[in-house]
């Protein structure tokens, strides 16, 4: 599979995945909407780096525009479609749920329809640990019941997983679904905690610490996610769901301490109750990915946070 069509290449994970695949000699066509959910300049800068490689080209458009997507896929003739583009963010989904229906459900439906119409045999679908919702069966495994999503974001991503199974069953579209656990690292999303905390602490502002700090997250460094993703792309499983996490939890307050050390700044904390739609803990069982994808995450939060801070200080030095 040398020709890869990736949606969301100006996004955090899509950028890193495309960059790594290009380094392995793949031909990559990107598709991104450059929406203003967060800083569009960050997206443009990511895209500019990818365009430096002669094996990368990209198209700007929204997944809701099926005809445009179909035209681009027909021209490129990919061996596989990697679908990362989505409206992200648990909290924003409570404010603007329609954006999630349009982008995540309608957009993903269009991707599957286009894959089927263009006779693309393989689809990779990005999902999220949020689908586990209020489940107390930890660590979360792919066999865990996921009948309790508590945000529109989680519900739309679970809907996409179910649609994938339908297209596999009806049309033979081979699907590998990857559930990400709190991905972070250089070029990350400005709406996520590490980015928000870093910006606030550098500017001597308070940081918001939800659930009074009683939060645990399975923080997963971007390089580990990309390696797992590429392994899944190279596999030939007809339909599988995999967790991609680090496989351990980190206390939020410990996470902040590591950030304080790297910035040499003491955080000013505002302790707040947990937000609607959020969960107090995530923890991935990655035994299936280890066995079937040879997935073996290497970067703990001490390494990952340092790498993020180094990037942040360089990117925003002016």
Buried (B, 14 or more C-beta within 10 A) or exposed (E): EEBBBBBBBBBBBBBBBBBBBBEEEBBBBBBBBBBEBBEEEBBEBBBEEBEEBEBBBBBEBBBBEBEBBBBBBEEBEBBBBBBBBBBBBBBBBBEBBEBBBBBBBBBBBBBBBBBBEBEBBBBBBBBBBBBBBEBEEBBBBBEBEBEEBBBBBBBBBBBBBEBBBEBBEEEEBBBBBBBBBBBBBBBBBBBBBBBBBBBBBBEEEEBEBBBEBBBBBBBBBBBBBBBBBBBBBEBEBEBBBBBBBBBBBBBBBEBBEBBBEBBEBEBEBEEEEEEEBBBEBBBBBBBBBBEBBEBEBEBBBEEBBBBBBEBBEEEEEE
